[in-house]
Amino acid sequence: MLSTPRLAIRHLTLADAGFMLRLLNEPSWLRFIGDRGVHTLEDAERYLQQGALENYARLGFGFCAVDLRASGATVGMCGLTQRDYLDSPDIGFAFLPEHAGQGLAFEAASAVLAHARETLGLRRILATTRLDNQASQKLLLKLGLQFERIMRSPDGSRDLQLYAWQASAS
């Protein structure tokens, strides 16, 4: 578990299926990330099992729930994954719309990046965004990632912007 002044960042569990069902069907998720075919609680549980839970076991990291420390409410997710089409782990984040614009994504992603660098020893971290996702692009730059190039999505349906953070040689 990671902690910031306002947030607790913890592993997702099957108990988070209701939250995931809502998040994955938010208009902003569908627009910028895509439809994952999660339309029932059972779909959400399967999504968690085949995604975050499997990644924790296989990789030692994955997407995590982001909870407000003051209330315990789950407001988003943030973490790392290893996609088969990228050569390094990438960071991702998504928050419920009523919690946007409060700096929570920056706070959570900063903690995840620090953990990735200092604890996991990662030397390169990537991120991708759709071309029109300006909010995420600004956040990635604020986090210290740099734009590298435009790449085609794995399914060939769209272009993505690829961002990277690279540890300095020392």
Backbone torsions as a table, in degrees:
resi	resn	phi	psi	omega
1	MET	NA	135.5	174.6
2	LEU	-105.9	154.9	-177.5
3	SER	-139.7	141.8	173.4
4	THR	-128.5	176.6	179.8
5	PRO	-55.1	-35.1	-176.8
6	ARG	-109.9	-12.8	-167.2
7	LEU	-128.6	150.0	167.0
8	ALA	-116.6	127.3	-178.3
9	ILE	-113.8	116.3	-171.4
10	ARG	-134.7	162.5	175.9
11	HIS	-62.4	140.0	172.2
12	LEU	-69.1	151.0	175.0
13	THR	-131.7	172.5	177.1
14	LEU	-62.1	-23.3	176.7
15	ALA	-66.1	-14.6	178.6
16	ASP	-88.6	8.4	-176.3
17	ALA	-59.4	-40.1	179.2
18	GLY	-62.9	-43.3	176.5
19	PHE	-61.8	-46.3	-178.5
20	MET	-63.9	-38.7	177.6
21	LEU	-57.8	-44.3	179.0
22	ARG	-67.2	-50.0	-175.6
23	LEU	-60.3	-45.3	-175.9
24	LEU	-71.1	-9.1	177.5
25	ASN	-113.5	8.7	173.7
26	GLU	-67.9	142.7	178.1
27	PRO	-53.7	-38.5	-179.5
28	SER	-67.1	-37.7	176.3
29	TRP	-63.4	-50.0	-177.4
30	LEU	-60.6	-37.4	-178.7
31	ARG	-72.2	-47.8	-170.3
32	PHE	-97.2	-21.9	-178.1
33	ILE	-113.3	-47.2	175.9
34	GLY	122.6	160.5	-179.4
35	ASP	-74.9	119.5	179.2
36	ARG	-96.3	6.8	178.1
37	GLY	69.5	26.9	-179.3
38	VAL	-100.9	104.7	-174.6
39	HIS	-126.1	-4.0	178.3
40	THR	-137.5	166.7	175.4
41	LEU	-60.3	-37.5	178.6
42	GLU	-63.7	-40.7	175.6
43	ASP	-60.4	-42.4	-179.0
44	ALA	-65.4	-40.7	177.0
45	GLU	-62.5	-43.6	178.1
46	ARG	-63.2	-42.3	177.7
47	TYR	-58.7	-44.4	178.0
48	LEU	-64.8	-45.5	-178.5
49	GLN	-61.4	-44.5	-175.2
50	GLN	-83.9	-11.5	-178.9
51	GLY	-108.6	-98.7	-173.5
52	ALA	-56.1	-48.6	-175.0
53	LEU	-64.7	-40.5	177.7
54	GLU	-67.0	-38.1	179.0
55	ASN	-66.7	-38.8	177.4
56	TYR	-57.2	-45.4	-177.7
57	ALA	-70.1	-41.8	-174.1
58	ARG	-83.3	-41.1	-172.0
59	LEU	-107.6	-22.8	-174.2
60	GLY	86.2	4.3	175.5
61	PHE	-152.9	168.2	-179.9
62	GLY	177.1	-174.6	176.7
63	PHE	-71.7	143.3	-175.6
64	CYS	-124.5	156.1	172.8
65	ALA	-75.8	145.0	174.8
66	VAL	-115.2	116.1	-178.6
67	ASP	-110.7	144.3	170.7
68	LEU	-73.5	127.5	-179.2
69	ARG	-65.3	-35.7	-176.3
70	ALA	-64.2	-39.1	-174.6
71	SER	-116.0	-17.9	-175.0
72	GLY	82.1	-0.7	-178.7
73	ALA	-68.8	135.0	175.0
74	THR	-81.7	122.7	-173.5
75	VAL	-117.7	-10.6	-178.5
76	GLY	-175.7	-172.3	174.0
77	MET	-139.9	151.8	-179.0
78	CYS	-158.4	143.2	177.4
79	GLY	168.3	-164.7	-177.3
80	LEU	-118.4	150.8	171.3
81	THR	-144.3	166.7	174.2
82	GLN	-117.8	108.5	180.0
83	ARG	-88.8	144.1	-175.7
84	ASP	-67.3	-16.7	-179.9
85	TYR	-98.5	4.1	176.9
86	LEU	-120.6	147.8	-176.1
87	ASP	-87.3	-3.6	178.7
88	SER	-143.5	160.0	177.0
89	PRO	-59.3	151.1	175.7
90	ASP	-125.9	151.6	-179.6
91	ILE	-95.2	144.3	176.3
92	GLY	-142.3	158.0	-179.3
93	PHE	-156.1	148.7	175.8
94	ALA	-157.9	137.5	-177.7
95	PHE	-131.3	150.8	175.2
96	LEU	-60.8	143.8	-172.8
97	PRO	-59.2	-32.0	-179.5
98	GLU	-71.4	-6.7	178.3
99	HIS	-112.7	9.3	177.4
100	ALA	-75.2	155.1	174.6
101	GLY	76.6	13.0	-179.5
102	GLN	-110.4	5.0	-179.1
103	GLY	79.6	8.7	-177.3
104	LEU	-69.4	-39.8	179.5
105	ALA	-64.0	-41.3	177.8
106	PHE	-63.7	-43.7	-179.4
107	GLU	-62.5	-46.5	-179.6
108	ALA	-67.1	-47.6	-177.6
109	ALA	-65.4	-34.7	176.4
110	SER	-62.2	-42.8	178.9
111	ALA	-66.5	-41.3	178.9
112	VAL	-64.5	-43.1	179.2
113	LEU	-64.8	-42.0	177.9
114	ALA	-61.1	-42.5	178.0
115	HIS	-63.4	-42.6	-179.2
116	ALA	-62.6	-40.6	-178.7
117	ARG	-75.9	-50.7	-169.8
118	GLU	-83.9	-38.4	-176.3
119	THR	-96.2	-47.3	-179.2
120	LEU	-82.8	-15.6	177.9
121	GLY	69.6	25.2	179.9
122	LEU	-69.8	138.1	-177.6
123	ARG	-102.9	-13.4	-180.0
124	ARG	-148.7	131.7	-179.7
125	ILE	-132.6	132.9	-176.9
126	LEU	-111.0	169.4	171.2
127	ALA	-156.9	148.9	174.5
128	THR	-126.6	148.9	174.5
129	THR	-139.4	154.6	169.6
130	ARG	-68.2	156.0	-175.4
131	LEU	-60.3	-30.5	-176.7
132	ASP	-95.8	8.3	-179.0
133	ASN	-91.3	71.8	-174.9
134	GLN	-65.9	-33.3	-180.0
135	ALA	-62.8	-45.3	178.7
136	SER	-67.5	-37.9	178.9
137	GLN	-61.7	-43.5	178.0
138	LYS	-63.3	-41.3	-180.0
139	LEU	-64.7	-43.2	179.2
140	LEU	-61.0	-41.3	176.9
141	LEU	-64.7	-41.6	178.2
142	LYS	-62.4	-32.2	178.8
143	LEU	-77.3	-9.2	178.4
144	GLY	100.5	5.0	173.6
145	LEU	-81.1	153.0	-179.1
146	GLN	-117.9	144.2	175.3
147	PHE	-65.0	131.8	177.7
148	GLU	-106.9	-50.8	-175.3
149	ARG	-172.2	168.7	170.2
150	ILE	-90.1	135.7	177.5
151	MET	-132.4	157.7	177.2
152	ARG	-84.0	139.8	176.7
153	SER	-63.9	154.8	-177.1
154	PRO	-56.4	-33.5	180.0
155	ASP	-86.4	-0.4	176.9
156	GLY	75.5	10.6	-173.5
157	SER	-87.2	-16.5	-174.7
158	ARG	-162.3	163.6	172.6
159	ASP	-91.5	148.2	177.2
160	LEU	-126.9	151.3	170.7
161	GLN	-93.1	132.1	178.2
162	LEU	-104.2	128.9	178.0
163	TYR	-117.5	154.0	-179.9
164	ALA	-147.5	147.4	165.3
165	TRP	-115.8	133.9	-178.5
166	GLN	-127.1	129.9	175.3
167	ALA	-65.1	141.9	178.2
168	SER	-73.7	147.1	178.6
169	ALA	-70.1	128.8	177.1
170	SER	-150.5	NA	NA
